[in-house]
Amino acid sequence: MIDFKEKTISPLVEGKEDQNTRIKRMESIEGKLILQGAEKGREGIRNVIGWTASISEETGKTVVTISGDDVAFVVFGACLPR
């Protein structure tokens, strides 16, 4: 769940509600909402990642990219009103 006021993203999985990520940057450009952030990962392991989400303000279609030193993911989905 995206909380724009608090600038956080929270999982909707039961028992994981406390695993929030902070949104460091939010910007609306030509009908796209761009969100960006970063996560430190686990203590003692160098697995810092950065992420960007691009959300269509008209359709909710979403693309999320996540990358780190040795890993990258691209996720396609949609944001739905709640």
PyMOL Python script that loads the backbone (N, CA, C, O; Angstrom):
from pymol import cmd

cmd.read_pdbstr("""\
ATOM      1  N   MET A   1       0.839  -1.160   0.000  1.00  0.00           N
ATOM      2  CA  MET A   1       0.000   0.000   0.000  1.00  0.00           C
ATOM      3  C   MET A   1       0.897   1.240   0.000  1.00  0.00           C
ATOM      4  O   MET A   1       1.862   1.314   0.761  1.00  0.00           O
ATOM      5  N   ILE A   2       0.578   2.197  -0.845  1.00  0.00           N
ATOM      6  CA  ILE A   2       1.338   3.441  -0.908  1.00  0.00           C
ATOM      7  C   ILE A   2       0.630   4.496  -0.065  1.00  0.00           C
ATOM      8  O   ILE A   2      -0.550   4.779  -0.272  1.00  0.00           O
ATOM      9  N   ASP A   3       1.358   5.071   0.882  1.00  0.00           N
ATOM     10  CA  ASP A   3       0.843   6.167   1.702  1.00  0.00           C
ATOM     11  C   ASP A   3       1.588   7.425   1.264  1.00  0.00           C
ATOM     12  O   ASP A   3       2.722   7.658   1.682  1.00  0.00           O
ATOM     13  N   PHE A   4       0.945   8.234   0.420  1.00  0.00           N
ATOM     14  CA  PHE A   4       1.604   9.411  -0.139  1.00  0.00           C
ATOM     15  C   PHE A   4       1.888  10.465   0.925  1.00  0.00           C
ATOM     16  O   PHE A   4       2.903  11.157   0.854  1.00  0.00           O
ATOM     17  N   LYS A   5       1.011  10.591   1.901  1.00  0.00           N
ATOM     18  CA  LYS A   5       1.204  11.584   2.960  1.00  0.00           C
ATOM     19  C   LYS A   5       2.430  11.254   3.811  1.00  0.00           C
ATOM     20  O   LYS A   5       3.237  12.135   4.111  1.00  0.00           O
ATOM     21  N   GLU A   6       2.569   9.982   4.199  1.00  0.00           N
ATOM     22  CA  GLU A   6       3.699   9.546   5.027  1.00  0.00           C
ATOM     23  C   GLU A   6       4.934   9.183   4.202  1.00  0.00           C
ATOM     24  O   GLU A   6       6.011   8.957   4.754  1.00  0.00           O
ATOM     25  N   LYS A   7       4.772   9.128   2.877  1.00  0.00           N
ATOM     26  CA  LYS A   7       5.850   8.740   1.955  1.00  0.00           C
ATOM     27  C   LYS A   7       6.409   7.359   2.300  1.00  0.00           C
ATOM     28  O   LYS A   7       7.616   7.190   2.476  1.00  0.00           O
ATOM     29  N   THR A   8       5.508   6.374   2.392  1.00  0.00           N
ATOM     30  CA  THR A   8       5.907   4.996   2.669  1.00  0.00           C
ATOM     31  C   THR A   8       5.170   4.037   1.742  1.00  0.00           C
ATOM     32  O   THR A   8       4.099   4.345   1.218  1.00  0.00           O
ATOM     33  N   ILE A   9       5.774   2.864   1.554  1.00  0.00           N
ATOM     34  CA  ILE A   9       5.132   1.752   0.858  1.00  0.00           C
ATOM     35  C   ILE A   9       5.156   0.580   1.822  1.00  0.00           C
ATOM     36  O   ILE A   9       6.201   0.247   2.380  1.00  0.00           O
ATOM     37  N   SER A  10       3.992  -0.049   2.018  1.00  0.00           N
ATOM     38  CA  SER A  10       3.856  -1.157   2.967  1.00  0.00           C
ATOM     39  C   SER A  10       3.298  -2.378   2.254  1.00  0.00           C
ATOM     40  O   SER A  10       2.445  -2.239   1.378  1.00  0.00           O
ATOM     41  N   PRO A  11       3.763  -3.581   2.613  1.00  0.00           N
ATOM     42  CA  PRO A  11       3.195  -4.796   2.027  1.00  0.00           C
ATOM     43  C   PRO A  11       1.777  -5.031   2.539  1.00  0.00           C
ATOM     44  O   PRO A  11       1.444  -4.652   3.662  1.00  0.00           O
ATOM     45  N   LEU A  12       0.951  -5.654   1.715  1.00  0.00           N
ATOM     46  CA  LEU A  12      -0.408  -5.999   2.118  1.00  0.00           C
ATOM     47  C   LEU A  12      -0.486  -7.430   2.640  1.00  0.00           C
ATOM     48  O   LEU A  12      -1.579  -7.972   2.803  1.00  0.00           O
ATOM     49  N   VAL A  13       0.662  -8.041   2.901  1.00  0.00           N
ATOM     50  CA  VAL A  13       0.733  -9.411   3.397  1.00  0.00           C
ATOM     51  C   VAL A  13       0.582  -9.399   4.909  1.00  0.00           C
ATOM     52  O   VAL A  13       1.266  -8.645   5.601  1.00  0.00           O
ATOM     53  N   GLU A  14      -0.310 -10.233   5.418  1.00  0.00           N
ATOM     54  CA  GLU A  14      -0.532 -10.299   6.858  1.00  0.00           C
ATOM     55  C   GLU A  14       0.758 -10.691   7.581  1.00  0.00           C
ATOM     56  O   GLU A  14       1.444 -11.629   7.175  1.00  0.00           O
ATOM     57  N   GLY A  15       1.078  -9.970   8.648  1.00  0.00           N
ATOM     58  CA  GLY A  15       2.283 -10.233   9.423  1.00  0.00           C
ATOM     59  C   GLY A  15       3.513  -9.484   8.929  1.00  0.00           C
ATOM     60  O   GLY A  15       4.559  -9.531   9.576  1.00  0.00           O
ATOM     61  N   LYS A  16       3.410  -8.799   7.806  1.00  0.00           N
ATOM     62  CA  LYS A  16       4.551  -8.069   7.230  1.00  0.00           C
ATOM     63  C   LYS A  16       4.314  -6.564   7.224  1.00  0.00           C
ATOM     64  O   LYS A  16       5.080  -5.824   6.606  1.00  0.00           O
ATOM     65  N   GLU A  17       3.260  -6.097   7.906  1.00  0.00           N
ATOM     66  CA  GLU A  17       2.868  -4.695   7.862  1.00  0.00           C
ATOM     67  C   GLU A  17       3.961  -3.742   8.330  1.00  0.00           C
ATOM     68  O   GLU A  17       3.960  -2.571   7.952  1.00  0.00           O
ATOM     69  N   ASP A  18       4.891  -4.225   9.146  1.00  0.00           N
ATOM     70  CA  ASP A  18       5.945  -3.361   9.687  1.00  0.00           C
ATOM     71  C   ASP A  18       7.156  -3.250   8.759  1.00  0.00           C
ATOM     72  O   ASP A  18       8.116  -2.558   9.096  1.00  0.00           O
ATOM     73  N   GLN A  19       7.136  -3.903   7.616  1.00  0.00           N
ATOM     74  CA  GLN A  19       8.267  -3.873   6.686  1.00  0.00           C
ATOM     75  C   GLN A  19       8.052  -2.785   5.632  1.00  0.00           C
ATOM     76  O   GLN A  19       7.930  -3.068   4.440  1.00  0.00           O
ATOM     77  N   ASN A  20       8.011  -1.554   6.093  1.00  0.00           N
ATOM     78  CA  ASN A  20       7.796  -0.406   5.210  1.00  0.00           C
ATOM     79  C   ASN A  20       9.087  -0.002   4.517  1.00  0.00           C
ATOM     80  O   ASN A  20      10.184  -0.262   5.012  1.00  0.00           O
ATOM     81  N   THR A  21       8.937   0.632   3.375  1.00  0.00           N
ATOM     82  CA  THR A  21      10.067   1.278   2.720  1.00  0.00           C
ATOM     83  C   THR A  21       9.725   2.756   2.562  1.00  0.00           C
ATOM     84  O   THR A  21       8.582   3.108   2.272  1.00  0.00           O
ATOM     85  N   ARG A  22      10.704   3.604   2.750  1.00  0.00           N
ATOM     86  CA  ARG A  22      10.508   5.056   2.638  1.00  0.00           C
ATOM     87  C   ARG A  22      10.641   5.480   1.174  1.00  0.00           C
ATOM     88  O   ARG A  22      11.519   5.008   0.452  1.00  0.00           O
ATOM     89  N   ILE A  23       9.770   6.359   0.766  1.00  0.00           N
ATOM     90  CA  ILE A  23       9.867   6.981  -0.552  1.00  0.00           C
ATOM     91  C   ILE A  23      10.739   8.222  -0.385  1.00  0.00           C
ATOM     92  O   ILE A  23      10.366   9.159   0.321  1.00  0.00           O
ATOM     93  N   LYS A  24      11.896   8.225  -1.034  1.00  0.00           N
ATOM     94  CA  LYS A  24      12.838   9.346  -0.908  1.00  0.00           C
ATOM     95  C   LYS A  24      12.508  10.487  -1.864  1.00  0.00           C
ATOM     96  O   LYS A  24      12.792  11.651  -1.579  1.00  0.00           O
ATOM     97  N   ARG A  25      11.898  10.137  -3.013  1.00  0.00           N
ATOM     98  CA  ARG A  25      11.609  11.155  -4.026  1.00  0.00           C
ATOM     99  C   ARG A  25      10.287  10.828  -4.702  1.00  0.00           C
ATOM    100  O   ARG A  25      10.036   9.672  -5.044  1.00  0.00           O
ATOM    101  N   MET A  26       9.436  11.838  -4.898  1.00  0.00           N
ATOM    102  CA  MET A  26       8.176  11.708  -5.624  1.00  0.00           C
ATOM    103  C   MET A  26       8.067  12.871  -6.599  1.00  0.00           C
ATOM    104  O   MET A  26       8.294  14.025  -6.234  1.00  0.00           O
ATOM    105  N   GLU A  27       7.717  12.554  -7.845  1.00  0.00           N
ATOM    106  CA  GLU A  27       7.553  13.607  -8.839  1.00  0.00           C
ATOM    107  C   GLU A  27       6.539  13.157  -9.885  1.00  0.00           C
ATOM    108  O   GLU A  27       6.530  11.993 -10.287  1.00  0.00           O
ATOM    109  N   SER A  28       5.690  14.075 -10.323  1.00  0.00           N
ATOM    110  CA  SER A  28       4.730  13.800 -11.385  1.00  0.00           C
ATOM    111  C   SER A  28       5.232  14.463 -12.662  1.00  0.00           C
ATOM    112  O   SER A  28       5.460  15.672 -12.700  1.00  0.00           O
ATOM    113  N   ILE A  29       5.403  13.647 -13.717  1.00  0.00           N
ATOM    114  CA  ILE A  29       5.907  14.145 -14.993  1.00  0.00           C
ATOM    115  C   ILE A  29       5.002  13.622 -16.103  1.00  0.00           C
ATOM    116  O   ILE A  29       4.939  12.416 -16.339  1.00  0.00           O
ATOM    117  N   GLU A  30       4.305  14.524 -16.780  1.00  0.00           N
ATOM    118  CA  GLU A  30       3.481  14.183 -17.943  1.00  0.00           C
ATOM    119  C   GLU A  30       2.591  12.963 -17.699  1.00  0.00           C
ATOM    120  O   GLU A  30       2.563  12.045 -18.518  1.00  0.00           O
ATOM    121  N   GLY A  31       1.869  12.946 -16.587  1.00  0.00           N
ATOM    122  CA  GLY A  31       0.928  11.862 -16.312  1.00  0.00           C
ATOM    123  C   GLY A  31       1.531  10.619 -15.695  1.00  0.00           C
ATOM    124  O   GLY A  31       0.834   9.622 -15.507  1.00  0.00           O
ATOM    125  N   LYS A  32       2.811  10.657 -15.379  1.00  0.00           N
ATOM    126  CA  LYS A  32       3.478   9.534 -14.706  1.00  0.00           C
ATOM    127  C   LYS A  32       3.915   9.985 -13.327  1.00  0.00           C
ATOM    128  O   LYS A  32       4.525  11.043 -13.169  1.00  0.00           O
ATOM    129  N   LEU A  33       3.600   9.181 -12.337  1.00  0.00           N
ATOM    130  CA  LEU A  33       4.083   9.431 -10.986  1.00  0.00           C
ATOM    131  C   LEU A  33       5.348   8.608 -10.804  1.00  0.00           C
ATOM    132  O   LEU A  33       5.315   7.386 -10.949  1.00  0.00           O
ATOM    133  N   ILE A  34       6.451   9.253 -10.491  1.00  0.00           N
ATOM    134  CA  ILE A  34       7.741   8.591 -10.313  1.00  0.00           C
ATOM    135  C   ILE A  34       8.068   8.585  -8.822  1.00  0.00           C
ATOM    136  O   ILE A  34       8.105   9.635  -8.181  1.00  0.00           O
ATOM    137  N   LEU A  35       8.303   7.390  -8.280  1.00  0.00           N
ATOM    138  CA  LEU A  35       8.698   7.217  -6.885  1.00  0.00           C
ATOM    139  C   LEU A  35      10.075   6.577  -6.866  1.00  0.00           C
ATOM    140  O   LEU A  35      10.360   5.702  -7.684  1.00  0.00           O
ATOM    141  N   GLN A  36      10.940   7.002  -5.939  1.00  0.00           N
ATOM    142  CA  GLN A  36      12.280   6.423  -5.839  1.00  0.00           C
ATOM    143  C   GLN A  36      12.680   6.253  -4.385  1.00  0.00           C
ATOM    144  O   GLN A  36      12.249   6.999  -3.506  1.00  0.00           O
ATOM    145  N   GLY A  37      13.526   5.237  -4.154  1.00  0.00           N
ATOM    146  CA  GLY A  37      14.030   5.001  -2.810  1.00  0.00           C
ATOM    147  C   GLY A  37      15.205   4.043  -2.829  1.00  0.00           C
ATOM    148  O   GLY A  37      15.679   3.636  -3.889  1.00  0.00           O
ATOM    149  N   ALA A  38      15.667   3.690  -1.636  1.00  0.00           N
ATOM    150  CA  ALA A  38      16.804   2.777  -1.482  1.00  0.00           C
ATOM    151  C   ALA A  38      16.644   2.024  -0.166  1.00  0.00           C
ATOM    152  O   ALA A  38      16.002   2.505   0.768  1.00  0.00           O
ATOM    153  N   GLU A  39      17.240   0.834  -0.111  1.00  0.00           N
ATOM    154  CA  GLU A  39      17.185  -0.006   1.089  1.00  0.00           C
ATOM    155  C   GLU A  39      18.582  -0.522   1.418  1.00  0.00           C
ATOM    156  O   GLU A  39      19.351  -0.879   0.527  1.00  0.00           O
ATOM    157  N   LYS A  40      18.897  -0.557   2.715  1.00  0.00           N
ATOM    158  CA  LYS A  40      20.212  -1.024   3.169  1.00  0.00           C
ATOM    159  C   LYS A  40      20.364  -2.534   3.101  1.00  0.00           C
ATOM    160  O   LYS A  40      21.471  -3.015   2.860  1.00  0.00           O
ATOM    161  N   GLY A  41      19.321  -3.287   3.297  1.00  0.00           N
ATOM    162  CA  GLY A  41      19.438  -4.737   3.303  1.00  0.00           C
ATOM    163  C   GLY A  41      19.767  -5.252   4.685  1.00  0.00           C
ATOM    164  O   GLY A  41      19.536  -4.569   5.683  1.00  0.00           O
ATOM    165  N   ARG A  42      20.308  -6.458   4.745  1.00  0.00           N
ATOM    166  CA  ARG A  42      20.597  -7.100   6.023  1.00  0.00           C
ATOM    167  C   ARG A  42      21.942  -6.670   6.588  1.00  0.00           C
ATOM    168  O   ARG A  42      22.878  -6.362   5.850  1.00  0.00           O
ATOM    169  N   GLU A  43      22.014  -6.657   7.899  1.00  0.00           N
ATOM    170  CA  GLU A  43      23.250  -6.285   8.583  1.00  0.00           C
ATOM    171  C   GLU A  43      24.361  -7.279   8.241  1.00  0.00           C
ATOM    172  O   GLU A  43      24.148  -8.491   8.260  1.00  0.00           O
ATOM    173  N   GLY A  44      25.538  -6.757   7.932  1.00  0.00           N
ATOM    174  CA  GLY A  44      26.692  -7.598   7.643  1.00  0.00           C
ATOM    175  C   GLY A  44      26.756  -8.117   6.220  1.00  0.00           C
ATOM    176  O   GLY A  44      27.722  -8.786   5.853  1.00  0.00           O
ATOM    177  N   ILE A  45      25.750  -7.822   5.411  1.00  0.00           N
ATOM    178  CA  ILE A  45      25.736  -8.274   4.022  1.00  0.00           C
ATOM    179  C   ILE A  45      25.624  -7.040   3.136  1.00  0.00           C
ATOM    180  O   ILE A  45      24.761  -6.189   3.352  1.00  0.00           O
ATOM    181  N   ARG A  46      26.491  -6.946   2.147  1.00  0.00           N
ATOM    182  CA  ARG A  46      26.464  -5.793   1.241  1.00  0.00           C
ATOM    183  C   ARG A  46      25.428  -6.049   0.145  1.00  0.00           C
ATOM    184  O   ARG A  46      25.750  -6.547  -0.934  1.00  0.00           O
ATOM    185  N   ASN A  47      24.194  -5.700   0.448  1.00  0.00           N
ATOM    186  CA  ASN A  47      23.134  -5.914  -0.538  1.00  0.00           C
ATOM    187  C   ASN A  47      22.216  -4.700  -0.642  1.00  0.00           C
ATOM    188  O   ASN A  47      20.992  -4.831  -0.671  1.00  0.00           O
ATOM    189  N   VAL A  48      22.820  -3.529  -0.696  1.00  0.00           N
ATOM    190  CA  VAL A  48      22.066  -2.290  -0.851  1.00  0.00           C
ATOM    191  C   VAL A  48      21.404  -2.284  -2.229  1.00  0.00           C
ATOM    192  O   VAL A  48      22.026  -2.655  -3.225  1.00  0.00           O
ATOM    193  N   ILE A  49      20.131  -1.859  -2.278  1.00  0.00           N
ATOM    194  CA  ILE A  49      19.435  -1.770  -3.556  1.00  0.00           C
ATOM    195  C   ILE A  49      18.798  -0.390  -3.700  1.00  0.00           C
ATOM    196  O   ILE A  49      18.480   0.277  -2.715  1.00  0.00           O
ATOM    197  N   GLY A  50      18.625   0.013  -4.949  1.00  0.00           N
ATOM    198  CA  GLY A  50      17.867   1.212  -5.267  1.00  0.00           C
ATOM    199  C   GLY A  50      16.663   0.801  -6.092  1.00  0.00           C
ATOM    200  O   GLY A  50      16.716  -0.194  -6.815  1.00  0.00           O
ATOM    201  N   TRP A  51      15.586   1.548  -5.994  1.00  0.00           N
ATOM    202  CA  TRP A  51      14.379   1.202  -6.744  1.00  0.00           C
ATOM    203  C   TRP A  51      13.701   2.452  -7.292  1.00  0.00           C
ATOM    204  O   TRP A  51      13.819   3.546  -6.740  1.00  0.00           O
ATOM    205  N   THR A  52      12.986   2.251  -8.397  1.00  0.00           N
ATOM    206  CA  THR A  52      12.181   3.300  -9.015  1.00  0.00           C
ATOM    207  C   THR A  52      10.856   2.688  -9.443  1.00  0.00           C
ATOM    208  O   THR A  52      10.829   1.602 -10.022  1.00  0.00           O
ATOM    209  N   ALA A  53       9.760   3.381  -9.161  1.00  0.00           N
ATOM    210  CA  ALA A  53       8.434   2.960  -9.623  1.00  0.00           C
ATOM    211  C   ALA A  53       7.871   4.057 -10.513  1.00  0.00           C
ATOM    212  O   ALA A  53       7.918   5.236 -10.164  1.00  0.00           O
ATOM    213  N   SER A  54       7.341   3.665 -11.657  1.00  0.00           N
ATOM    214  CA  SER A  54       6.679   4.579 -12.583  1.00  0.00           C
ATOM    215  C   SER A  54       5.217   4.149 -12.674  1.00  0.00           C
ATOM    216  O   SER A  54       4.924   3.037 -13.112  1.00  0.00           O
ATOM    217  N   ILE A  55       4.297   5.028 -12.261  1.00  0.00           N
ATOM    218  CA  ILE A  55       2.878   4.690 -12.191  1.00  0.00           C
ATOM    219  C   ILE A  55       2.091   5.644 -13.082  1.00  0.00           C
ATOM    220  O   ILE A  55       2.195   6.862 -12.936  1.00  0.00           O
ATOM    221  N   SER A  56       1.300   5.092 -14.009  1.00  0.00           N
ATOM    222  CA  SER A  56       0.436   5.925 -14.844  1.00  0.00           C
ATOM    223  C   SER A  56      -0.677   6.497 -13.982  1.00  0.00           C
ATOM    224  O   SER A  56      -1.417   5.749 -13.342  1.00  0.00           O
ATOM    225  N   GLU A  57      -0.798   7.815 -13.964  1.00  0.00           N
ATOM    226  CA  GLU A  57      -1.848   8.459 -13.178  1.00  0.00           C
ATOM    227  C   GLU A  57      -3.229   8.207 -13.775  1.00  0.00           C
ATOM    228  O   GLU A  57      -4.233   8.337 -13.075  1.00  0.00           O
ATOM    229  N   GLU A  58      -3.296   7.850 -15.057  1.00  0.00           N
ATOM    230  CA  GLU A  58      -4.578   7.593 -15.721  1.00  0.00           C
ATOM    231  C   GLU A  58      -5.040   6.150 -15.535  1.00  0.00           C
ATOM    232  O   GLU A  58      -6.206   5.913 -15.216  1.00  0.00           O
ATOM    233  N   THR A  59      -4.139   5.179 -15.731  1.00  0.00           N
ATOM    234  CA  THR A  59      -4.536   3.762 -15.724  1.00  0.00           C
ATOM    235  C   THR A  59      -4.078   2.995 -14.487  1.00  0.00           C
ATOM    236  O   THR A  59      -4.636   1.944 -14.173  1.00  0.00           O
ATOM    237  N   GLY A  60      -3.074   3.504 -13.786  1.00  0.00           N
ATOM    238  CA  GLY A  60      -2.508   2.776 -12.652  1.00  0.00           C
ATOM    239  C   GLY A  60      -1.458   1.757 -13.054  1.00  0.00           C
ATOM    240  O   GLY A  60      -0.835   1.142 -12.189  1.00  0.00           O
ATOM    241  N   LYS A  61      -1.246   1.564 -14.368  1.00  0.00           N
ATOM    242  CA  LYS A  61      -0.210   0.616 -14.807  1.00  0.00           C
ATOM    243  C   LYS A  61       1.126   1.037 -14.221  1.00  0.00           C
ATOM    244  O   LYS A  61       1.468   2.219 -14.184  1.00  0.00           O
ATOM    245  N   THR A  62       1.878   0.031 -13.761  1.00  0.00           N
ATOM    246  CA  THR A  62       3.082   0.296 -12.979  1.00  0.00           C
ATOM    247  C   THR A  62       4.259  -0.533 -13.483  1.00  0.00           C
ATOM    248  O   THR A  62       4.105  -1.703 -13.833  1.00  0.00           O
ATOM    249  N   VAL A  63       5.427   0.083 -13.515  1.00  0.00           N
ATOM    250  CA  VAL A  63       6.686  -0.623 -13.755  1.00  0.00           C
ATOM    251  C   VAL A  63       7.621  -0.256 -12.610  1.00  0.00           C
ATOM    252  O   VAL A  63       7.825   0.920 -12.312  1.00  0.00           O
ATOM    253  N   VAL A  64       8.187  -1.280 -11.973  1.00  0.00           N
ATOM    254  CA  VAL A  64       9.133  -1.073 -10.872  1.00  0.00           C
ATOM    255  C   VAL A  64      10.460  -1.695 -11.274  1.00  0.00           C
ATOM    256  O   VAL A  64      10.502  -2.840 -11.726  1.00  0.00           O
ATOM    257  N   THR A  65      11.542  -0.948 -11.112  1.00  0.00           N
ATOM    258  CA  THR A  65      12.879  -1.502 -11.326  1.00  0.00           C
ATOM    259  C   THR A  65      13.622  -1.482  -9.997  1.00  0.00           C
ATOM    260  O   THR A  65      13.521  -0.532  -9.220  1.00  0.00           O
ATOM    261  N   ILE A  66      14.374  -2.560  -9.756  1.00  0.00           N
ATOM    262  CA  ILE A  66      15.139  -2.711  -8.519  1.00  0.00           C
ATOM    263  C   ILE A  66      16.523  -3.197  -8.921  1.00  0.00           C
ATOM    264  O   ILE A  66      16.645  -4.150  -9.689  1.00  0.00           O
ATOM    265  N   SER A  67      17.572  -2.547  -8.406  1.00  0.00           N
ATOM    266  CA  SER A  67      18.916  -2.993  -8.773  1.00  0.00           C
ATOM    267  C   SER A  67      19.886  -2.838  -7.614  1.00  0.00           C
ATOM    268  O   SER A  67      19.750  -1.960  -6.762  1.00  0.00           O
ATOM    269  N   GLY A  68      20.876  -3.733  -7.617  1.00  0.00           N
ATOM    270  CA  GLY A  68      21.948  -3.716  -6.633  1.00  0.00           C
ATOM    271  C   GLY A  68      23.246  -4.096  -7.317  1.00  0.00           C
ATOM    272  O   GLY A  68      23.336  -4.050  -8.544  1.00  0.00           O
ATOM    273  N   ASP A  69      24.255  -4.473  -6.539  1.00  0.00           N
ATOM    274  CA  ASP A  69      25.561  -4.828  -7.107  1.00  0.00           C
ATOM    275  C   ASP A  69      25.478  -5.982  -8.103  1.00  0.00           C
ATOM    276  O   ASP A  69      26.018  -5.892  -9.206  1.00  0.00           O
ATOM    277  N   ASP A  70      24.811  -7.056  -7.720  1.00  0.00           N
ATOM    278  CA  ASP A  70      24.800  -8.268  -8.542  1.00  0.00           C
ATOM    279  C   ASP A  70      23.398  -8.728  -8.903  1.00  0.00           C
ATOM    280  O   ASP A  70      23.201  -9.893  -9.248  1.00  0.00           O
ATOM    281  N   VAL A  71      22.425  -7.834  -8.830  1.00  0.00           N
ATOM    282  CA  VAL A  71      21.046  -8.258  -9.051  1.00  0.00           C
ATOM    283  C   VAL A  71      20.230  -7.122  -9.658  1.00  0.00           C
ATOM    284  O   VAL A  71      20.488  -5.947  -9.396  1.00  0.00           O
ATOM    285  N   ALA A  72      19.241  -7.489 -10.474  1.00  0.00           N
ATOM    286  CA  ALA A  72      18.308  -6.505 -11.025  1.00  0.00           C
ATOM    287  C   ALA A  72      16.971  -7.191 -11.280  1.00  0.00           C
ATOM    288  O   ALA A  72      16.921  -8.355 -11.677  1.00  0.00           O
ATOM    289  N   PHE A  73      15.898  -6.456 -11.046  1.00  0.00           N
ATOM    290  CA  PHE A  73      14.551  -6.964 -11.281  1.00  0.00           C
ATOM    291  C   PHE A  73      13.744  -5.892 -11.995  1.00  0.00           C
ATOM    292  O   PHE A  73      13.941  -4.698 -11.772  1.00  0.00           O
ATOM    293  N   VAL A  74      12.829  -6.333 -12.858  1.00  0.00           N
ATOM    294  CA  VAL A  74      11.828  -5.457 -13.453  1.00  0.00           C
ATOM    295  C   VAL A  74      10.477  -6.098 -13.166  1.00  0.00           C
ATOM    296  O   VAL A  74      10.267  -7.273 -13.468  1.00  0.00           O
ATOM    297  N   VAL A  75       9.560  -5.328 -12.583  1.00  0.00           N
ATOM    298  CA  VAL A  75       8.247  -5.842 -12.195  1.00  0.00           C
ATOM    299  C   VAL A  75       7.176  -5.014 -12.898  1.00  0.00           C
ATOM    300  O   VAL A  75       7.215  -3.784 -12.868  1.00  0.00           O
ATOM    301  N   PHE A  76       6.220  -5.694 -13.532  1.00  0.00           N
ATOM    302  CA  PHE A  76       5.094  -5.031 -14.178  1.00  0.00           C
ATOM    303  C   PHE A  76       3.837  -5.311 -13.370  1.00  0.00           C
ATOM    304  O   PHE A  76       3.644  -6.431 -12.898  1.00  0.00           O
ATOM    305  N   GLY A  77       2.981  -4.309 -13.205  1.00  0.00           N
ATOM    306  CA  GLY A  77       1.760  -4.514 -12.436  1.00  0.00           C
ATOM    307  C   GLY A  77       0.835  -3.324 -12.572  1.00  0.00           C
ATOM    308  O   GLY A  77       0.904  -2.563 -13.537  1.00  0.00           O
ATOM    309  N   ALA A  78      -0.040  -3.181 -11.573  1.00  0.00           N
ATOM    310  CA  ALA A  78      -0.986  -2.068 -11.567  1.00  0.00           C
ATOM    311  C   ALA A  78      -1.273  -1.649 -10.139  1.00  0.00           C
ATOM    312  O   ALA A  78      -1.339  -2.485  -9.237  1.00  0.00           O
ATOM    313  N   CYS A  79      -1.441  -0.367  -9.939  1.00  0.00           N
ATOM    314  CA  CYS A  79      -1.884   0.169  -8.652  1.00  0.00           C
ATOM    315  C   CYS A  79      -3.393   0.322  -8.720  1.00  0.00           C
ATOM    316  O   CYS A  79      -3.930   0.847  -9.695  1.00  0.00           O
ATOM    317  N   LEU A  80      -4.065  -0.135  -7.689  1.00  0.00           N
ATOM    318  CA  LEU A  80      -5.519  -0.073  -7.628  1.00  0.00           C
ATOM    319  C   LEU A  80      -5.943   0.783  -6.455  1.00  0.00           C
ATOM    320  O   LEU A  80      -5.311   0.735  -5.399  1.00  0.00           O
ATOM    321  N   PRO A  81      -7.007   1.571  -6.614  1.00  0.00           N
ATOM    322  CA  PRO A  81      -7.481   2.359  -5.474  1.00  0.00           C
ATOM    323  C   PRO A  81      -7.982   1.444  -4.369  1.00  0.00           C
ATOM    324  O   PRO A  81      -8.495   0.355  -4.628  1.00  0.00           O
ATOM    325  N   ARG A  82      -7.827   1.897  -3.147  1.00  0.00           N
ATOM    326  CA  ARG A  82      -8.249   1.067  -2.013  1.00  0.00           C
ATOM    327  C   ARG A  82      -9.182   1.844  -1.137  1.00  0.00           C
ATOM    328  O   ARG A  82      -9.654   1.325  -0.125  1.00  0.00           O
TER     329      ARG A  82
END
""", "prot")
cmd.dss("prot")
cmd.show_as("cartoon", "prot")
cmd.util.cbc("prot")
cmd.orient("prot")
